Amino acid sequence: MAMLGNFLHLSPMVLAISTSKPSLPNQGKHTKATPSSLKNCKTIDELKMFHLSLTKQGLDDDVSAITKLVARSCELGTRESLSFAKEVFDYSEENGESYGTCFMYNSLIRGYASSGLCKEAILLFIRMMNSGISPDKYTFPFGLSACAKSREKANGIQIHGLIVKMDYAKDLFVQNSLVHFYAECGELDCARKVFDEMSERNVVSWTSMICGYARREFAKDAVDLFFRMVRDEEVTPNSVTMVCVISACAELEDLETGEKVYDFIRDSGIEVNDLMISALVDMYMKCNAIDIAKRLFDEYGASNLDLCNAMASNYVRQGLTKEALGVLNLMLDSGIRPDRISMLSVISSCSQLRNNLWGKSCHGYVLRNGFECWDNICNALIDMYMKCHRQDTAFRIFDRMSNKTVVTWNSIVAGYIENGEVDAAWETFETMPEKNIVSWNTIIGALVQESMFEEAIEVFRSMQSQDSVIVDGVTMMSIASACGHLGALDLAKWIYYYIEKNGIQLDVRLGTTLIDMFSRCGDPESAMSIFNSLTNRDVSAWTAAIGAMAMAGNAERAIELFNEMIEQGLKPDGVVFVGALTACSHGGLVQQGKEIFNSMEKVHGVSPEDVHYGCMVDLLGRAGLLEEALQLIKDMPTEPNDVIWNSLLAACRVQGNVEMAAFAAEKIQVLAPERTGSYVLLSNVYASAGRWNDMAKVRLSMKEKGLRKSPGTSSIQIRGKTHEFTSGDESHPEMPKIEAMLDEASQRASHLGHVPDLSNALMDVDEKEKIFMLSRHSEKLAMAFGLISSNKGTTIRIVKNLRVCSDCHSFAKFASKVYNREIILRDNNRFHFIHQGKCSCGDFCYDEIPELCNTLPALELYYSMSQKFLDDKHKSPENSSVEDSPSPHRSPPL
């Protein structure tokens, strides 16, 4: 047992025994001490009076009486009564009046462990061993309980060694304590080993193992073990068992299994208590069976504080803040006094509602009831005031807090981000004395939301160097989103490798983000591979897969996925309809697009919004059905916005309808006079029709209003370095070689039949000048640089900020055939996968305007809507914490 003492590095003073006489009350009259009078002692003063009576009667050396006094003092369980018990014990032992017995030590160890004074309990265990008193089958469970509560894993393991050495390893009581100890310390494999080796098990054995699994995020193992218990063993579960298994079902969000567990409770006759009802309500709420949860809540009444708290907290978690406040009103009407847990839910509701008035009322209640001493209450108030734009009040609370935890600092950072003050959030983040995973996730998420994608990647690199922080799924969702916007395929592959290597759980949320990442990076095969690997696909996962196929030009597969989702009983939302309609638009599937659009409200109960009408206008316009598109706009239940008219204007450009184009442009200039793209489109319509004077007027109007057309830029990554080209710019150091490659590629393409499409050179100049202008489009410069700078046979990937014009599209097809290269062009609307002279778009969408601002933002709107949906649904809760476990082996830095 010396090893246990050595591990604790005990100083000589640790095991010191008090030699002073226990303090006794100064009373003149005493009653005779008897066993019955000891049982009636309810306070520390009464115990001291009893001890004084023993002394008066000369019984203070009676081992039996002293043992009972120590035991009774420990039963009271207060710090004062425990100290008194130890003083009596120390004094009698030191003065030779009595000798410590195993029962005395057991009483003291149990008393200290039960009161949470675990270190003192372990020291008493050591002192007992050093005194030469052998522990019995009760001592070991009490000692293990202290180790379990304090997570003293090393000490518990040494106690396990003593158990084996002293031949107590087969005792059921001791074995149950070992299972509980290992489970509480997170050593589930060790707990299961002890459990499996037990020759006999009772309900405590099974409950300890089930609860161990449930509390350590092994919910499925907990549920499986429960059903094995009730199927194979003659053991009746108790209320603790049921609470744990119900909580496991809630964690899994498995309503079907949860219903089976509830059926078992009713059939087996297990008495339903308040904790079980609270667990059931929590389970039904997390499984989105809100009506059943509410029925249980109403049935068992609102007089249960724990039940009210469970209902309110789940309402808050699901964003049903008004319902949460309704629970508070019900509590007050029923005479229940809200506690600090109740106030956390109410303050969070005010925070979500951005209701400063109600928040101040909550703050007043907190102050009147002394709850301001709780850190989590102050943190919730800071969060509420920051979100209500009352930063001064939030900072006053922050300054008064004596214990500013990492959650407190996170609340300030999140508040700054909420108010759009990213710079202030970053400065606060930099000065934080301690950062946890939530801190890093919050700042990385903010950078991604602000489109600071490269900065987000840099912060992630810094995060990797922090040994105390373990990257989680929320981190990787933000990084994958940043990577997708950057279109960096190599980085995307590394991110996926990092997730797999570090064992980060690929749940539906992270999987959906990875599908989106790979689709944006031009790798639809990897996107669909991840989609197919997901076991539980929600609407967002199907939406991402449909969008991936739409962006890759595989409209037929996108519609197949949409129909498969419907067949599986999932209810489509507005975002998935955008993806499906966009696929129809890109693939020219006019009839399917009409059917999907008409089914939105009639079949699925989803009212079409502006973006859906925009998709339909684009679809009809591409098919040449301009009059039908215009009629659809006129039939809209709301006023069409500038995006709708811009879609029509773009279609007019393709179809050459000058009059309708001018009509659409007039509408746009009223709704969004600062929209540069509409002016550019209209000027190009006039130029295509040879109406140069009208084109000049539009350009002059742009100049007078200070509007400038965004220059066309294309970027290509070669050996980890990004090279950016602007149309007409000849400043690149490799420009002579680029020009030579362009001349060679143009000649070889012309031999195969390529003819420059001069309709894309919308300037009133001669033919030779037009051909030269077309040859200096940014995507052609990037393409030529890729051909001279990369190895033969490798794929050339180009990202364009605007739309790819028909001439560059045609040139890329010929170049892919001439040089036997796959060329992937990503513009602001879609991907073009070009191989051996053929493009994934089927040439349906190549007839576009050169170097044009985004005129059809449906797909980008779809992506932004999808991202907002994920952000709102999967925000990391502020109470997330980092486990105290070693940092995993990290992959090499980016």
N, C-alpha and C positions, 0 to 999 in steps of 0.2 A: 504493500500500500504506500510505501515511501515514494514510489514513482508518481503517484497522484499528487502528493505534496510537492515533489520536485517540479512537476509540470506547472503548478501554480506559483512557483518561485516565492514560497512563503517566507516572510521575514520572521525573526524570533518573536515579534510582538503579536503575530496573527493568531497564534494558538494560546495566547496568554489567558490565564484563568483569573477571574476576579476573586480577590481574597477579602474584599470588604463585605461587611454584613449587609444583606438586602435592606433597603430603606423601608421602614415600617411607619404606618400612620401613628400619630401621637394621640392615642385615645386612653381615657382613664378606665373605661369599663369594657370588658370583653365577654363574649359568649363562649361557651364551651365548643371546641372544635370536634365535630362528628362527621362521618361520611355523608350523611344527609344534608348537613349544613354546607358542605363543600359543593354539592350539586346545585344548591340554591344560589351560589355566588355568581352574579351576573356582570360585575364590574371589577376593575382592577383594585379599587379600594376595598371591596368586600373580600377579595383574595388576600390582600395584605392583612386585613383584620383576621382572617382565618389563620394565616401564618403566625401572626402575633399570638393568637390563642394557643397554637401548637407549642410555641416557645414557652408560654406561661405554664403550660401543662407538662413541660419537660419532654415533649414528644418531637422536638425538632431534629432528633437523630433517628426517628422511626422511618426506616427505608420505605415501608408501604405508604405511610402518610405523605412523605415528601414526594414520592413517585406520583401519587394521585394529584397532589397540588401542582406539580410541574405539568402533568397531563392536562389538568383543567385550565391552567393558565394558557397553555398552547391552543386549547380549543377556542378560546376567545378570539384569537387570531389578530389582535392589534399589535402594533409595534411595542407599545408599553407593556402589554401582558407578556409578549415573547421575551422582552428584556428582563422582566421580573422573573419569569420562569428560568432563564439562564442564570440570573444572579443567585437564585435559590439553589440551583443545581451546582454552580461553581463553588459557592460558599460551603455547602455541605460536603462536597467532594474534597476540597482543599483542606478543610479542617478535620478530616477523618471521621466526621460524624456519620456519614453514609457513603456509599460507593455507587457510582453511576451504573445503572442497569441498562440492558439492551432496550427495555421498554421505555426508559427515560430518554435515551438517545433517539429512539424511533419517534417519540412524541415531539421532541425538539426539531428533529430533521423534517418531519412532516409539517409541523407548524410553520417553520420558516419557508419551506418550499411552497406551501399553500398560500402564504402571504406574499409571494413573489420575491422574498429575500433569498434568492437561490445561492448566491455566493456564500452567505452565512451557513446555509444548509449543507453545502459541500464541505466547508471547513469543519463542521460538526461531524460529518462522516469520517473525515481524516482523523480528527481527534479521537473518535471512537476506536478506530483501528489502532492508533498509537497507544491507547489506554489498554490494549489487549483484550477488548471486548469483541467477540465475534458477532458480526451482523447475522440476522436471520432472514427469513423469506419476506419479511415486511420492510426491513431496512433497505434492501436493494431497490424495491419499487419506489420508495420515498426518495432515495438518492438519485435514481434515474429520472424521476419527475423533476427534480431541481435542475438536472443537466438538460432535460428536454426544454424546459421553460426558458433557460438562459442560453440555449443553443451551445452548451459546453460539450461539443462532440468528442474531443479528445479525452476528457474526464469520463464521459459515459462509456467510451470504448474500454477504458481501463477498469471501470466497474464491471463491464461485461466479462473481462478477463477473470476478475475475482469470482464472479458467479460461476464460471466454468470450473475454476480451481476448487471452489468450495462445494461443488456438486449441487448447485441450485438450478442448473440449466434446464431441468425437466419440470420444474414447478410451474404450473399454469399461471399463477399470479405474476411470477417473475418474468415468464415469457411474454405475457401481455404487455408488461412494462417495457421490455426490450423492443417489441414491435412499435409501441407508441413513441419511445425515445428516438429510434432511427427514423421513423416517419416524420416526426416533428423537425428533425435536423435535416430533412431532405434526402436522407440516404435510403431511398425506397428499395434499392436492390438488397441492401442488408436487412431491411425490415421484412421484405418478402422471403428472404432466405430463412430467417427465424420463423416466420409464419408457416412456411411450407414444411419445416422440420418438426412442427408441433404435432404430437401424437393425439392431443385432445385440444379442441378449440371451443370457446364459448362466445357469447354475443360480443363481449369486450374485444376478443381477438379479431373477429371479423370487422367490427366497427372501427377499430384502430387502423386496420389496413385500408379499409374503404375510405375513411376520412383522410388518411395520408395521401392516397391517390387524388382525392377530390381537391385537397388544398394545394396540391403541387402541379396543377394543370394537367393531370392525367385523368381527366373526367371519364373518358371511355373505359379505362381500366377499372375505375371505381364502379361504374354501372355494371360492367361485365361481372365483377367479383360479387356484387350484390345479388344478381340473378343466379349466380352459381351457389351462393349461400342458401337462398330460399328454395333452390331446386334440389341440391344434393345433400344438404345438411339439415338435421333436425334442430335448427336454431331459430328462434323467433327474434327478429330485429327489434330494437328499442327505438325510442323517439330520436336519439342522437344519430343512429344509423340512418333513419329515414330523412332527417334534415340534411345529412351529408350527401345521400344519393340524389335527393331532389335538387340540391345545389349543383351536383354534377350534371344533371339534365339541363339545368339552366345555363351552365357554362357551355354545353354542347348546342344549346338552342334546339334541342330535340324534343319537340312537343309530343310526338307519338310515344316515345319511351317514357316521358314524364307522365303521360296519361296512364300508362301501364303501372307505373309506380303508385300513382294515386288510387288506381283500382285495387292494387294489392293492399294498400292501407285500409280501404273500406271493407274489403273481403276478409282480411285477417283479424279485424276487430281491434287493431292497435288504437289506443286512445289518442285522439288528435289534440295536441296542445297548441299554445299560441305560437311557439317557434316553428312548428310544422306548417301552420297556416301562413305565417310570414314567408317561409321558404317556398310554399306552393304559389303564393301570389307573385313572388319574385320570379319564379320559373315561368309562370304563364305570361308575365309581362315581357320577359326577355325572349320568349318564343312568339311575341306579337299576338298572343291570344288575350287581348286586353279585356274583351267582354267577359271571359271566364274569370279573369283575375278580379274584375270589378264585382262580379256576382259573389265570389268568395268573400271579398272585402265587405260587401253589404250584408252577407249572411251572418258573418261572425262579428259584425258590429264595428263601430269606430272607437270603441272604448279601449282598444289595445294600442298602446303607444308604439310598440315595435312594428305592428302591422301597418299603422299609419305611416311610419317612417319608410317602410319597405315600398309602400304604394307611391308615396311622394317622390322618393329617390328614383324609382323607375319611370315615373312620369317625366321627371327632369331629364333622365337619360335619353328618352325618346323624343325630347323636344316638346312635350305636352305641358308647357309651363303653366298655363291657366288651370289645367286640371290639378297640377301639383298644389297650386294656391288654393284650389277648392278643397283639397284634403286638409289644409291648414285651417280653413274656415270651419270645416266639419269638426276638427279636433277642438277648436275653441268653443263651438256650440255644445259639444259633449262634455265640456269641463276638463278636457285633457290639457295639461300644461306642456307646451312644446319644449323639447330639450335641445341640446346643441346639435344633435343629428338632424332634428326637424328643421332647425334654423339653417343648416347647411343647404338643405334642399330648397328652402324658401328663398334664401339669398341667391342661390344659383338660378332660380326662376326669374328673379328680378334682373339678374345679370343678363340672361338670355333675352328678356323682354326689353332691356335697356330702359327700365323704369326706375328712375332715380328717386321718385317720391316714395314708392313702396320700399325701395332699398333703404332709404333713410328711416322709415318706420321700423324695419327689421333691425337696423343699427341701434335704434333706441331701445328695442326689446333686449338686444344683446347686452347693452350697457346696464339696463335695469336688473338683469338677472346674472350679472357677473360672468358672462360667457366670453368676454374679451380676453381672458387669460389663455384661451385655447388658440393655438397657432392656426389650426385649420379654419377657424371662424374668421380670424383676422385676414387670412389669405383669401377667403371667399369675399370678404368685404372689399379688399383691395381690387380684386378682379372685377367686382360689380361696379365700383366707382370708376375704374379705368374705362370700362366699356360704356359707362354713362357719361364719359367725357368730363368727369369730376376728378381730374388728376391731383389737384391740391389736397382734396380730402383723402385720396388714396395715399399720398405721400405722408400726410400727417399720421395716418395709421401705421404706415411703414416705419416712420421715424420713432414712434413710441414703442414699437415691438422690441422687447429685450432679446428675443430669440428669433432672429431672422433666418429661417430655414431656406434650403434651396428652392422649395416650393414658393416661398415668399418672393424671392428674386424672379422666379419664372413667371409669377403673376404680373410683375412690373414689365418684364420683357414682352409678354403676350399682350399686355395692355397698350404698350407703345405700338406694337404691330397692328392691333385692332384700330388704332387711331391714325394709321398710315405713317407713323414716324419710325421708319425702318432704321434711319441713322441713329436715333436715340436708343432704339432697341439694341443695335449693335454695340454702342458704347457701354450700355448697361451690361450686356452679355460679356464684354471684355473685362469688366471690373468685378464680375461675380466672384466671391471667394470660393465658391464650390459650384460645379456644374454636374448635372446628371443627364440621363438620356433624354429627358423631356426638354431640358435646356437646349441641347444640340438640335433636337428635332424641331423645336419651335423656331430657332433662328434659320435653320436650313429651309424649312417650309416657307418662311417669310421671304427669303431670297428667291425661291422658285416662284412664288406668287408675284413678285416684283419683276419677273423675267430676267433676274440676275443669275442666269444658269451657270455660267463659268465660275462665278463667285461661290455659288452653292457647292460646286464640286471641290473648290479649294478648301472650304470649311470642312467638308467631309474628309479631306485628306488630313487636316489637322485633328479631326475627331479620332481618326484611326490611331494616332500616336498616344491617345489617352488610355492607359492601361485600365483605369477604373471604370471606363464606359464601354458597355457592350452594345454594338450596333443591333437594332431590331428591325422588324418589318416596316415600321413607320418610317424609319430613316431611309430604308431602301426604296420605299414608295416615292419619297421626295427626290432622291438621287436619280431613280429611273425616269421620273417625269422630266427632270432637268436634262438628262441624256437624250430623251426623246425629242425635246425641243431643239437640242443642238444637232440632232441627226447624226451623231457619232456612233457608227456601227461597232467599231472596235471597242469603244468604251462600253457599249451596250452588252457585248459578249462578255467583257470582263465583269460587269455588274452581275450578270447571271451566274458566272463562275463563282464569284465571291459569295453570293447567296447560298449556292449549293455547298461550297467548301465549309462555310461557317455554320451550316445547319439551321439557317433561318427558315422558319416555317413558311411554306408557300401556300398561304391561304388565298381565298378568292379575291381579297382586296389587293394583295401584292401581285397575285397572278394577273389580275385585270390591268394593273399598271404596267406590268412587263409586256403584256400583249400590245398595249398602246405604244410602249417604248419601241419594240421591234418593228411595229408597223410604221411608225414615224421614221425609223432608221432604214426603211427599205428592205426589210427582211420578213416578208409575210409568212414564209415557211416556219421560222422560229416562233413567230407570233401564234400561228395555228397549232404548233406543237405544244406550246404551253397551255393554250385553250383546251386542247384535247386531254391534257394531263390533269386538269382540274376536276375534282370529283363533285363538288357542290358549286354549281354555276348559278349565279344570280343574274338579274337583268343587266347589271353593269358589265359582267363578263361577256354575255352574248352581244351587248352593244359594242364592246371593244373589238370582238371578232368580226362583226358585221362591218364596222368601220375599217378594219384592216383590209378586208376583201374589197371594200369600195375604193379605198385609196390605191390598192394595187391594180384596180381595173377589172377585177373579177366580179362583175355585177351579178352573174347567175349564181355563183356560190354565196354571195352576200344575201340574196333573196332566199336561197335554200336555208341558210342559217336562221333568217328571220322566221320562216315558216316552221322550222324545227323547234324554235323557242316557243312559238304559239302552241304547237302540238304538245309540248311538255307542260302546258298549263301555266306558264309564266305570263303575267300581265305586262304588256309593253308600256313604256312611258314615252314622254315626248322626245327624249333624247334618242331612243332607239329608232323612232320613226324618222328622225333626221338622217340617221345613218342609212336606213333602208331607201329613203327617197333620194339621197345623194347617190347611192349605188345605181338606182334606176336612171338618174340623170347622166351619170358617167357612162353607163352602158347602153343608153338609148332605149331603155325598156319602158316605152310610153304607156302601154296598156297596163303593165304590172304596177307602174307608178300611180296611175289613176286609181286602180283597185285598192292599193294600200292607203292612199290619201282618203278615199271615200269611206274606208273601213275604220278610220281613226275614231270618229265620234259615234258612228252608227253601231259598230261592233265592240269597240274597246273602250268607249267612254272617254276618249282623250280629245279635248278641243284643240283644233289646229291653231298654232300661233304663227306669228309673222315669218319665222324661219321656215316653217313647213310650206307656207304659201310661196316663199322665195324659191324653195326647191322645185316646186311644181312649175313656177314661171320659167325657171331655168330649163327644166325638162321639156316643157312645151316649146319654148323658144328655140332650143337646139334642134328640135324636130321640125322647125319651120311653121309651127302652129301659133303664130304671133297674135292673131285675132282672138283665139281661144285663151291665150295667156292674158291678154288685156281684159277679156271678159271676166276671167277668174279674179283679177285684181279688183275690178269694179264690184264684184259680188262679195268681196270680203266683208265680214261683219264689223270690222274696225277700219279706221283710216290706214291705208298702206303706208309704210315708212319708206325711207330713202333706199334701204337695202332692196326692197321689192322692186322699186322703179329702176334701180341700177341693174338688177337681173334682166329686166325687160330691155333696158338700153343695150346691154351686152349682146342679147339675142338679136336686136335690131342691127347691130354692127355685123354680126355673122351673116344675117339674111339680107343685108343691104337695104333695109327699110328706113330711109332718111326721115320721112315725115313722122313716123311713130317714134323714132329715136329723139327727134327734137322735142316732141310732146313729153316723153319720159324725162328728158334732161331738164325741161322747165319745172316739172314736179320736184325733181331732186334739188334744184337750185333754191326752191322755196323751203324745202324741209331741211336741207343740209348744205347751205351755201359754201361751206368750207371744204366740201368733199372734192378732192382733187381728181379722183378717178373718173367722176362723171364728166368733167370738162375734157379730160384726155380722151375718153370714149367718144364723146360727141365730135371733137375735132378730128378723130380718126374716121368716124363715119363720113364726115364731110370730105375728108381727103380721099377716101376710097371712091367716093362719087365724083371726084374731080372738082369739088366746089371749094377751091383754094381760098377764095375771099371769105367764105363763111368760116373756114378753118382758122384763118388769120384772126377773125373777130373773136373767136372763142379763146385763142391763145392770148390775145391782147387783154381780154377780160380777166383771164387768169393772172396775168402780170399786174394788172391794176389792183386786184384783190390780194396780191402778195402770195398767191398759191404757186407751188412748184411741184412738178412731177417727180416722183421718187425715181432716182436713176436705177436702171437694171444692174444688179450685181449677182455674180455667181461665184461660189467658193468650191474648192476641191482640196482634199487633204492628201498630202503626199509625205510618207514616212513621218507621220505624227505632226506635221506642220501644215497649217491651213493657209492656202493662197487664195486671195480674193481678187476678182476681176470686175471692172466696171465697163459698160459698153462704151467703145470708142477710146478707152484709156490705153496708152501704149507705154506706161511707165514701168512695167514689170522688167526686171533685169534680164529675163530670158526672152524678151520680146522678139529679137531677130530669129531665134529658133522657132518661136511660136508662129511667126509670120510664115516662115519656110514650111512648117508643118501644115498650116492652113492652106497655103497655095497647093501643096502636094495633095492634101485630102480633097480639096475642091476639084482638082483636075481628075483624080481617080474616081470621085463620085460622079462627075459629069460624064465620064466614059460609061458609067453604069446607068445613066439616064437622069441624074439629078439636075433639075433646072431651078435656079433661084426664084423664089416667089416674091416678085417685086411689089406685090400688093402690101407687103409688110414694111416696105420702106415708104413711109407716109410723109414724104417731103417733095416739094415741087422742084426736083432736080433731074438731071439726065439719067439715062439707064446705067451708065458706067458708075456714076456716083452712088446710085442706089445699090448696085451690087457690092461696092466697097463698104457701104454702111452696114449692109446685112452681114458681111464677113467679119465685122468687128462687134457683133453682139456678144454679150458677156459669156453666155454659155458656150459659144464656139471658141472663145479664147481659153476658157477653162478646159474644154474638151481637147484642144490642141496641146495645151500644157500637160494634161494627163497622158496623152499619147507619147510625148517625148520624155516624160519623167518617170513612168512606171514600167514594170516588166511586161514583156509580151504575154498576152493571154489573161492578164489580171483585169478585174472589173474596174471601170471608171465610174466614180460616184460624184455627182455634181448637185449642189443645192442652190436653187435660184430663189431670189426674194420675190420675184413677180411671176407672171405666167410665161411659159415657154411658147414662142411664136411658131407658126406653122412651118416657116422656112428652117428654123433651127431644129425643129422636130424632124423634118424630112432629112436634113443634113446628118443628124445623129443616126438615123436609120441606115443611111448609106455608109457612114463611117463604121458602124458596128459590123457591117458586112465586109467592107474593104479590109479592115484590120483585125477581123475575127475577135472582137471585144464585146463584152456585155457592157452597155452604158445605161446607168440608172440616173435619171433626171428627177429631182424632187423640186417642184415649184410650189407656189403658195396654195395650190389647189389639190394636187395629187402627185402620185409617182408615175413615171413612165419607165417601164422595164423593157429595154430595147435590146434585141438579140437577133443576129443574122437578118437584119433588115426589117424585123417585125416588132411592133410595140404592143404592150399589154393593153393599151387603150383602144386598140382596134381602129385607130385613126378617127375615132368618133369625135374626139375633142381637140384635135390638133389645130383646127381652123379657128385660131384665136388671135387676139390683138397683140402686137409685139410690145415688149417692155411696158406692160400695162399694170396699173395698180390692181389690187384684188377686187374684181368685180363680182365674183360669186363666192361670198364668204361662208357658204352653207357648211362646208366641211370643217372649216376652222371654228365656226360657231358650234358645230357638233362636238368638236374636241374640247372647246372651252366649257360647254355645258356638261360634258362627261367629267371633266376634271373638277368642276365645281361640285358635281354630284358626289364624287369620291371624297373631296375635301370635307364637305358637310357631313357625310355619313361616317367617315372614318378618322375624324380628328382624334389625336391621342389624348386621353383623359389626363388632367393635371395630376391625378394621384398616382400616375405610373411611377414606378420606382425601379432602381437598378438592383439586381440581386447581388448579394455579397459573394460572388464566385469569381474564380480566376478568369482573366481575360483569355479568350480563345486565341489560337494561333491565327494571325492575320495574314491575308494575302499580301503580296508586294504592293506598295503604294501606287496610285494611278500615275 
